């Protein structure tokens, strides 16, 4: 009995003076500092990198294209996640407690779901855009205009916001789980549980775009190879492949392959999270919170990766970034400068 009483005394609570407080998992000061630095840097990288993408595309007129507006809107989703979700998730992960109240927990979770879902739809629409551009590069400018891009962006954001409010605020996620939610609820916890129905729906909202994107990019690569062979045969016959159609085709194929990288990155980074969510719901929530936290942060880190991908593979983004970081846009009107090397 004395051993048990000692163990109870050793337990730490999120709120010491509350009877219904959650238990706290104490971490060593060294580990806490390390986690704050790592997660803090990831958050800063997410916010700063995506802000640079948004400013670049909004400011430089040469970047005002349907594809780039989709990229800018995707960056807005990642920027919003870094600014409004990750700072609070950092504190929760390190302190193992939620100190910001029940209402803000639901609001933060709602933002979390909507930003992540918006990213999925944007990447799916980017794949559609690239598919049309590669399969029909001459008709593409007529088919895929800025208003069409605006409709895609509007659909992505509207559906994401409506779905997140329905799941988190209306409580569709907890239907059939009332007893479990009541048993596990305590002050200092912020775990949004999903019933089997919502796990199936949210998984479909990931896997349907997943397979759509894979199918589109498979077709894009097949068309790109076929076009490259045709251009090579034509150049051998005519000794000149430098006509407008060939240049457009080469540019669109290169853009498709480059934009494929952030799409594949998203699929890879988010796959462990959705697998964990499915296992958790169908095996009575057996996944430990620590494992859930790790796969969630692995998924979040995808939002910091996209600007790094752009800086590695897009010379125009590197050029725009240098102009913005050096504050030249404050002194000179650079909005019409050329960012593409012909």
TORKOL-4160 file (C-alpha; in steps of 0.2 Angstrom, whole numbers, padded with zeros to 4 digits, m for minus):
342
<pt num="1" X="0000" Y="0000" Z="0000"/>
<pt num="2" X="0014" Y="0012" Z="0004"/>
<pt num="3" X="0022" Y="0009" Z="m0013"/>
<pt num="4" X="0005" Y="0013" Z="m0022"/>
<pt num="5" X="0003" Y="0029" Z="m0011"/>
<pt num="6" X="0021" Y="0034" Z="m0016"/>
<pt num="7" X="0017" Y="0032" Z="m0034"/>
<pt num="8" X="0001" Y="0042" Z="m0033"/>
<pt num="9" X="0011" Y="0056" Z="m0024"/>
<pt num="10" X="0024" Y="0055" Z="m0039"/>
<pt num="11" X="0011" Y="0058" Z="m0052"/>
<pt num="12" X="0010" Y="0076" Z="m0059"/>
<pt num="13" X="m0006" Y="0084" Z="m0065"/>
<pt num="14" X="m0008" Y="0098" Z="m0079"/>
<pt num="15" X="m0018" Y="0108" Z="m0066"/>
<pt num="16" X="m0012" Y="0104" Z="m0048"/>
<pt num="17" X="m0028" Y="0111" Z="m0039"/>
<pt num="18" X="m0041" Y="0103" Z="m0050"/>
<pt num="19" X="m0049" Y="0086" Z="m0046"/>
<pt num="20" X="m0053" Y="0082" Z="m0065"/>
<pt num="21" X="m0035" Y="0087" Z="m0071"/>
<pt num="22" X="m0026" Y="0076" Z="m0084"/>
<pt num="23" X="m0010" Y="0067" Z="m0079"/>
<pt num="24" X="0006" Y="0076" Z="m0085"/>
<pt num="25" X="0021" Y="0066" Z="m0092"/>
<pt num="26" X="0036" Y="0075" Z="m0085"/>
<pt num="27" X="0051" Y="0077" Z="m0097"/>
<pt num="28" X="0069" Y="0081" Z="m0092"/>
<pt num="29" X="0073" Y="0100" Z="m0094"/>
<pt num="30" X="0086" Y="0095" Z="m0108"/>
<pt num="31" X="0073" Y="0086" Z="m0118"/>
<pt num="32" X="0060" Y="0100" Z="m0116"/>
<pt num="33" X="0073" Y="0113" Z="m0122"/>
<pt num="34" X="0078" Y="0102" Z="m0137"/>
<pt num="35" X="0060" Y="0099" Z="m0142"/>
<pt num="36" X="0055" Y="0117" Z="m0141"/>
<pt num="37" X="0070" Y="0122" Z="m0152"/>
<pt num="38" X="0066" Y="0108" Z="m0165"/>
<pt num="39" X="0048" Y="0111" Z="m0166"/>
<pt num="40" X="0050" Y="0130" Z="m0164"/>
<pt num="41" X="0062" Y="0130" Z="m0179"/>
<pt num="42" X="0050" Y="0119" Z="m0189"/>
<pt num="43" X="0036" Y="0131" Z="m0185"/>
<pt num="44" X="0046" Y="0147" Z="m0190"/>
<pt num="45" X="0052" Y="0138" Z="m0206"/>
<pt num="46" X="0034" Y="0134" Z="m0211"/>
<pt num="47" X="0028" Y="0152" Z="m0208"/>
<pt num="48" X="0043" Y="0161" Z="m0216"/>
<pt num="49" X="0045" Y="0149" Z="m0231"/>
<pt num="50" X="0026" Y="0149" Z="m0236"/>
<pt num="51" X="0025" Y="0168" Z="m0233"/>
<pt num="52" X="0039" Y="0170" Z="m0246"/>
<pt num="53" X="0030" Y="0159" Z="m0258"/>
<pt num="54" X="0014" Y="0170" Z="m0256"/>
<pt num="55" X="0023" Y="0187" Z="m0257"/>
<pt num="56" X="0033" Y="0181" Z="m0273"/>
<pt num="57" X="0017" Y="0175" Z="m0282"/>
<pt num="58" X="0006" Y="0190" Z="m0277"/>
<pt num="59" X="0020" Y="0203" Z="m0280"/>
<pt num="60" X="0028" Y="0198" Z="m0296"/>
<pt num="61" X="0016" Y="0200" Z="m0311"/>
<pt num="62" X="0026" Y="0187" Z="m0321"/>
<pt num="63" X="0020" Y="0174" Z="m0309"/>
<pt num="64" X="0002" Y="0178" Z="m0311"/>
<pt num="65" X="m0004" Y="0162" Z="m0319"/>
<pt num="66" X="m0017" Y="0149" Z="m0314"/>
<pt num="67" X="m0005" Y="0136" Z="m0308"/>
<pt num="68" X="0005" Y="0148" Z="m0297"/>
<pt num="69" X="m0012" Y="0155" Z="m0290"/>
<pt num="70" X="m0015" Y="0137" Z="m0285"/>
<pt num="71" X="0003" Y="0136" Z="m0277"/>
<pt num="72" X="0000" Y="0152" Z="m0268"/>
<pt num="73" X="m0017" Y="0146" Z="m0261"/>
<pt num="74" X="m0008" Y="0130" Z="m0255"/>
<pt num="75" X="0005" Y="0140" Z="m0247"/>
<pt num="76" X="m0009" Y="0150" Z="m0238"/>
<pt num="77" X="m0015" Y="0133" Z="m0231"/>
<pt num="78" X="0003" Y="0129" Z="m0225"/>
<pt num="79" X="0006" Y="0146" Z="m0218"/>
<pt num="80" X="m0011" Y="0146" Z="m0209"/>
<pt num="81" X="m0006" Y="0129" Z="m0201"/>
<pt num="82" X="0011" Y="0136" Z="m0196"/>
<pt num="83" X="0004" Y="0152" Z="m0189"/>
<pt num="84" X="m0012" Y="0147" Z="m0180"/>
<pt num="85" X="m0010" Y="0128" Z="m0176"/>
<pt num="86" X="0009" Y="0123" Z="m0174"/>
<pt num="87" X="0013" Y="0135" Z="m0160"/>
<pt num="88" X="0000" Y="0128" Z="m0148"/>
<pt num="89" X="0003" Y="0110" Z="m0154"/>
<pt num="90" X="0022" Y="0113" Z="m0149"/>
<pt num="91" X="0017" Y="0118" Z="m0131"/>
<pt num="92" X="0005" Y="0103" Z="m0130"/>
<pt num="93" X="0018" Y="0091" Z="m0136"/>
<pt num="94" X="0032" Y="0097" Z="m0125"/>
<pt num="95" X="0022" Y="0100" Z="m0109"/>
<pt num="96" X="0010" Y="0085" Z="m0113"/>
<pt num="97" X="m0005" Y="0096" Z="m0108"/>
<pt num="98" X="m0017" Y="0108" Z="m0116"/>
<pt num="99" X="m0017" Y="0124" Z="m0107"/>
<pt num="100" X="m0028" Y="0135" Z="m0119"/>
<pt num="101" X="m0046" Y="0129" Z="m0114"/>
<pt num="102" X="m0059" Y="0117" Z="m0121"/>
<pt num="103" X="m0066" Y="0130" Z="m0133"/>
<pt num="104" X="m0050" Y="0135" Z="m0141"/>
<pt num="105" X="m0045" Y="0116" Z="m0142"/>
<pt num="106" X="m0060" Y="0114" Z="m0153"/>
<pt num="107" X="m0057" Y="0129" Z="m0163"/>
<pt num="108" X="m0038" Y="0125" Z="m0165"/>
<pt num="109" X="m0043" Y="0107" Z="m0170"/>
<pt num="110" X="m0055" Y="0114" Z="m0183"/>
<pt num="111" X="m0042" Y="0125" Z="m0191"/>
<pt num="112" X="m0030" Y="0110" Z="m0191"/>
<pt num="113" X="m0042" Y="0099" Z="m0201"/>
<pt num="114" X="m0047" Y="0113" Z="m0213"/>
<pt num="115" X="m0029" Y="0118" Z="m0217"/>
<pt num="116" X="m0024" Y="0100" Z="m0220"/>
<pt num="117" X="m0039" Y="0095" Z="m0230"/>
<pt num="118" X="m0037" Y="0111" Z="m0240"/>
<pt num="119" X="m0019" Y="0105" Z="m0244"/>
<pt num="120" X="m0025" Y="0089" Z="m0251"/>
<pt num="121" X="m0038" Y="0097" Z="m0263"/>
<pt num="122" X="m0025" Y="0110" Z="m0269"/>
<pt num="123" X="m0013" Y="0096" Z="m0273"/>
<pt num="124" X="m0026" Y="0086" Z="m0282"/>
<pt num="125" X="m0031" Y="0102" Z="m0292"/>
<pt num="126" X="m0013" Y="0105" Z="m0296"/>
<pt num="127" X="m0012" Y="0088" Z="m0303"/>
<pt num="128" X="m0027" Y="0091" Z="m0314"/>
<pt num="129" X="m0019" Y="0107" Z="m0320"/>
<pt num="130" X="m0003" Y="0099" Z="m0325"/>
<pt num="131" X="m0012" Y="0084" Z="m0333"/>
<pt num="132" X="m0021" Y="0096" Z="m0345"/>
<pt num="133" X="m0005" Y="0106" Z="m0348"/>
<pt num="134" X="0005" Y="0091" Z="m0353"/>
<pt num="135" X="m0008" Y="0082" Z="m0363"/>
<pt num="136" X="m0014" Y="0097" Z="m0373"/>
<pt num="137" X="m0001" Y="0111" Z="m0370"/>
<pt num="138" X="m0008" Y="0122" Z="m0384"/>
<pt num="139" X="m0026" Y="0121" Z="m0379"/>
<pt num="140" X="m0022" Y="0122" Z="m0360"/>
<pt num="141" X="m0021" Y="0142" Z="m0359"/>
<pt num="142" X="m0039" Y="0142" Z="m0366"/>
<pt num="143" X="m0045" Y="0128" Z="m0355"/>
<pt num="144" X="m0037" Y="0132" Z="m0338"/>
<pt num="145" X="m0039" Y="0151" Z="m0335"/>
<pt num="146" X="m0037" Y="0162" Z="m0319"/>
<pt num="147" X="m0056" Y="0161" Z="m0316"/>
<pt num="148" X="m0055" Y="0142" Z="m0317"/>
<pt num="149" X="m0041" Y="0142" Z="m0305"/>
<pt num="150" X="m0051" Y="0153" Z="m0294"/>
<pt num="151" X="m0066" Y="0141" Z="m0294"/>
<pt num="152" X="m0054" Y="0127" Z="m0289"/>
<pt num="153" X="m0047" Y="0137" Z="m0275"/>
<pt num="154" X="m0065" Y="0142" Z="m0269"/>
<pt num="155" X="m0071" Y="0124" Z="m0269"/>
<pt num="156" X="m0055" Y="0118" Z="m0260"/>
<pt num="157" X="m0057" Y="0131" Z="m0246"/>
<pt num="158" X="m0076" Y="0130" Z="m0244"/>
<pt num="159" X="m0077" Y="0111" Z="m0243"/>
<pt num="160" X="m0062" Y="0110" Z="m0231"/>
<pt num="161" X="m0070" Y="0123" Z="m0219"/>
<pt num="162" X="m0088" Y="0116" Z="m0220"/>
<pt num="163" X="m0082" Y="0098" Z="m0217"/>
<pt num="164" X="m0070" Y="0104" Z="m0202"/>
<pt num="165" X="m0084" Y="0113" Z="m0194"/>
<pt num="166" X="m0096" Y="0099" Z="m0196"/>
<pt num="167" X="m0084" Y="0086" Z="m0189"/>
<pt num="168" X="m0076" Y="0096" Z="m0174"/>
<pt num="169" X="m0089" Y="0109" Z="m0169"/>
<pt num="170" X="m0106" Y="0100" Z="m0172"/>
<pt num="171" X="m0098" Y="0084" Z="m0165"/>
<pt num="172" X="m0101" Y="0072" Z="m0179"/>
<pt num="173" X="m0084" Y="0064" Z="m0174"/>
<pt num="174" X="m0090" Y="0059" Z="m0156"/>
<pt num="175" X="m0107" Y="0050" Z="m0161"/>
<pt num="176" X="m0107" Y="0033" Z="m0153"/>
<pt num="177" X="m0092" Y="0037" Z="m0143"/>
<pt num="178" X="m0100" Y="0047" Z="m0129"/>
<pt num="179" X="m0096" Y="0034" Z="m0115"/>
<pt num="180" X="m0077" Y="0033" Z="m0120"/>
<pt num="181" X="m0076" Y="0052" Z="m0122"/>
<pt num="182" X="m0084" Y="0055" Z="m0105"/>
<pt num="183" X="m0072" Y="0042" Z="m0097"/>
<pt num="184" X="m0056" Y="0049" Z="m0105"/>
<pt num="185" X="m0061" Y="0068" Z="m0104"/>
<pt num="186" X="m0051" Y="0078" Z="m0091"/>
<pt num="187" X="m0044" Y="0096" Z="m0089"/>
<pt num="188" X="m0028" Y="0099" Z="m0099"/>
<pt num="189" X="m0032" Y="0086" Z="m0113"/>
<pt num="190" X="m0036" Y="0091" Z="m0131"/>
<pt num="191" X="m0038" Y="0074" Z="m0140"/>
<pt num="192" X="m0052" Y="0075" Z="m0154"/>
<pt num="193" X="m0058" Y="0057" Z="m0156"/>
<pt num="194" X="m0065" Y="0051" Z="m0172"/>
<pt num="195" X="m0078" Y="0037" Z="m0173"/>
<pt num="196" X="m0077" Y="0024" Z="m0186"/>
<pt num="197" X="m0088" Y="0033" Z="m0199"/>
<pt num="198" X="m0078" Y="0049" Z="m0198"/>
<pt num="199" X="m0062" Y="0039" Z="m0199"/>
<pt num="200" X="m0068" Y="0031" Z="m0215"/>
<pt num="201" X="m0074" Y="0047" Z="m0222"/>
<pt num="202" X="m0058" Y="0057" Z="m0218"/>
<pt num="203" X="m0047" Y="0042" Z="m0225"/>
<pt num="204" X="m0057" Y="0042" Z="m0241"/>
<pt num="205" X="m0054" Y="0061" Z="m0242"/>
<pt num="206" X="m0036" Y="0057" Z="m0242"/>
<pt num="207" X="m0035" Y="0041" Z="m0252"/>
<pt num="208" X="m0047" Y="0046" Z="m0266"/>
<pt num="209" X="m0036" Y="0061" Z="m0270"/>
<pt num="210" X="m0020" Y="0050" Z="m0267"/>
<pt num="211" X="m0025" Y="0038" Z="m0280"/>
<pt num="212" X="m0031" Y="0052" Z="m0292"/>
<pt num="213" X="m0015" Y="0060" Z="m0291"/>
<pt num="214" X="m0005" Y="0044" Z="m0294"/>
<pt num="215" X="m0016" Y="0040" Z="m0309"/>
<pt num="216" X="m0014" Y="0058" Z="m0316"/>
<pt num="217" X="0005" Y="0058" Z="m0314"/>
<pt num="218" X="0007" Y="0041" Z="m0321"/>
<pt num="219" X="m0002" Y="0047" Z="m0337"/>
<pt num="220" X="0008" Y="0063" Z="m0337"/>
<pt num="221" X="0025" Y="0054" Z="m0336"/>
<pt num="222" X="0019" Y="0042" Z="m0350"/>
<pt num="223" X="0013" Y="0057" Z="m0361"/>
<pt num="224" X="0029" Y="0066" Z="m0357"/>
<pt num="225" X="0040" Y="0051" Z="m0363"/>
<pt num="226" X="0030" Y="0049" Z="m0379"/>
<pt num="227" X="0031" Y="0068" Z="m0383"/>
<pt num="228" X="0050" Y="0067" Z="m0380"/>
<pt num="229" X="0052" Y="0053" Z="m0392"/>
<pt num="230" X="0041" Y="0062" Z="m0405"/>
<pt num="231" X="0051" Y="0078" Z="m0404"/>
<pt num="232" X="0068" Y="0068" Z="m0405"/>
<pt num="233" X="0061" Y="0059" Z="m0421"/>
<pt num="234" X="0056" Y="0076" Z="m0428"/>
<pt num="235" X="0072" Y="0084" Z="m0424"/>
<pt num="236" X="0081" Y="0070" Z="m0433"/>
<pt num="237" X="0071" Y="0072" Z="m0448"/>
<pt num="238" X="0070" Y="0091" Z="m0449"/>
<pt num="239" X="0086" Y="0096" Z="m0440"/>
<pt num="240" X="0076" Y="0109" Z="m0430"/>
<pt num="241" X="0065" Y="0106" Z="m0415"/>
<pt num="242" X="0065" Y="0124" Z="m0409"/>
<pt num="243" X="0047" Y="0128" Z="m0414"/>
<pt num="244" X="0034" Y="0135" Z="m0402"/>
<pt num="245" X="0025" Y="0119" Z="m0400"/>
<pt num="246" X="0040" Y="0110" Z="m0394"/>
<pt num="247" X="0046" Y="0124" Z="m0382"/>
<pt num="248" X="0029" Y="0124" Z="m0374"/>
<pt num="249" X="0028" Y="0105" Z="m0373"/>
<pt num="250" X="0046" Y="0105" Z="m0365"/>
<pt num="251" X="0041" Y="0119" Z="m0352"/>
<pt num="252" X="0025" Y="0110" Z="m0347"/>
<pt num="253" X="0033" Y="0093" Z="m0345"/>
<pt num="254" X="0047" Y="0100" Z="m0334"/>
<pt num="255" X="0034" Y="0110" Z="m0324"/>
<pt num="256" X="0023" Y="0094" Z="m0322"/>
<pt num="257" X="0038" Y="0084" Z="m0316"/>
<pt num="258" X="0044" Y="0098" Z="m0304"/>
<pt num="259" X="0026" Y="0100" Z="m0296"/>
<pt num="260" X="0025" Y="0081" Z="m0294"/>
<pt num="261" X="0038" Y="0082" Z="m0281"/>
<pt num="262" X="0028" Y="0092" Z="m0268"/>
<pt num="263" X="0013" Y="0081" Z="m0272"/>
<pt num="264" X="0023" Y="0065" Z="m0269"/>
<pt num="265" X="0030" Y="0073" Z="m0253"/>
<pt num="266" X="0013" Y="0076" Z="m0246"/>
<pt num="267" X="0007" Y="0058" Z="m0249"/>
<pt num="268" X="0023" Y="0051" Z="m0241"/>
<pt num="269" X="0022" Y="0063" Z="m0226"/>
<pt num="270" X="0004" Y="0060" Z="m0222"/>
<pt num="271" X="0002" Y="0042" Z="m0225"/>
<pt num="272" X="0009" Y="0036" Z="m0208"/>
<pt num="273" X="m0004" Y="0048" Z="m0200"/>
<pt num="274" X="m0019" Y="0041" Z="m0209"/>
<pt num="275" X="m0014" Y="0023" Z="m0206"/>
<pt num="276" X="m0012" Y="0027" Z="m0187"/>
<pt num="277" X="m0029" Y="0035" Z="m0187"/>
<pt num="278" X="m0037" Y="0020" Z="m0195"/>
<pt num="279" X="m0029" Y="0007" Z="m0184"/>
<pt num="280" X="m0033" Y="0018" Z="m0168"/>
<pt num="281" X="m0052" Y="0019" Z="m0173"/>
<pt num="282" X="m0054" Y="0001" Z="m0177"/>
<pt num="283" X="m0044" Y="m0007" Z="m0163"/>
<pt num="284" X="m0052" Y="0003" Z="m0149"/>
<pt num="285" X="m0039" Y="0017" Z="m0148"/>
<pt num="286" X="m0024" Y="0007" Z="m0143"/>
<pt num="287" X="m0011" Y="0019" Z="m0151"/>
<pt num="288" X="m0001" Y="0028" Z="m0137"/>
<pt num="289" X="m0002" Y="0047" Z="m0137"/>
<pt num="290" X="0017" Y="0048" Z="m0140"/>
<pt num="291" X="0016" Y="0038" Z="m0156"/>
<pt num="292" X="0001" Y="0049" Z="m0162"/>
<pt num="293" X="0011" Y="0064" Z="m0158"/>
<pt num="294" X="0026" Y="0058" Z="m0168"/>
<pt num="295" X="0016" Y="0054" Z="m0184"/>
<pt num="296" X="0006" Y="0070" Z="m0182"/>
<pt num="297" X="0022" Y="0081" Z="m0182"/>
<pt num="298" X="0029" Y="0070" Z="m0196"/>
<pt num="299" X="0014" Y="0075" Z="m0206"/>
<pt num="300" X="0015" Y="0094" Z="m0201"/>
<pt num="301" X="0033" Y="0095" Z="m0206"/>
<pt num="302" X="0027" Y="0093" Z="m0224"/>
<pt num="303" X="0021" Y="0111" Z="m0223"/>
<pt num="304" X="0039" Y="0117" Z="m0221"/>
<pt num="305" X="0045" Y="0106" Z="m0235"/>
<pt num="306" X="0036" Y="0114" Z="m0250"/>
<pt num="307" X="0045" Y="0130" Z="m0250"/>
<pt num="308" X="0062" Y="0121" Z="m0249"/>
<pt num="309" X="0057" Y="0111" Z="m0264"/>
<pt num="310" X="0052" Y="0127" Z="m0273"/>
<pt num="311" X="0069" Y="0135" Z="m0269"/>
<pt num="312" X="0078" Y="0119" Z="m0275"/>
<pt num="313" X="0069" Y="0116" Z="m0291"/>
<pt num="314" X="0063" Y="0133" Z="m0296"/>
<pt num="315" X="0076" Y="0146" Z="m0302"/>
<pt num="316" X="0062" Y="0160" Z="m0302"/>
<pt num="317" X="0058" Y="0157" Z="m0284"/>
<pt num="318" X="0076" Y="0159" Z="m0279"/>
<pt num="319" X="0077" Y="0175" Z="m0289"/>
<pt num="320" X="0061" Y="0182" Z="m0281"/>
<pt num="321" X="0066" Y="0176" Z="m0264"/>
<pt num="322" X="0083" Y="0186" Z="m0265"/>
<pt num="323" X="0073" Y="0202" Z="m0271"/>
<pt num="324" X="0061" Y="0200" Z="m0256"/>
<pt num="325" X="0074" Y="0196" Z="m0243"/>
<pt num="326" X="0086" Y="0210" Z="m0248"/>
<pt num="327" X="0071" Y="0222" Z="m0247"/>
<pt num="328" X="0073" Y="0228" Z="m0265"/>
<pt num="329" X="0054" Y="0228" Z="m0267"/>
<pt num="330" X="0053" Y="0242" Z="m0254"/>
<pt num="331" X="0065" Y="0253" Z="m0264"/>
<pt num="332" X="0062" Y="0249" Z="m0282"/>
<pt num="333" X="0046" Y="0244" Z="m0292"/>
<pt num="334" X="0052" Y="0226" Z="m0296"/>
<pt num="335" X="0035" Y="0219" Z="m0299"/>
<pt num="336" X="0037" Y="0218" Z="m0318"/>
<pt num="337" X="0055" Y="0211" Z="m0318"/>
<pt num="338" X="0059" Y="0195" Z="m0328"/>
<pt num="339" X="0061" Y="0180" Z="m0316"/>
<pt num="340" X="0063" Y="0167" Z="m0330"/>
<pt num="341" X="0079" Y="0164" Z="m0339"/>
<pt num="342" X="0075" Y="0160" Z="m0357"/>
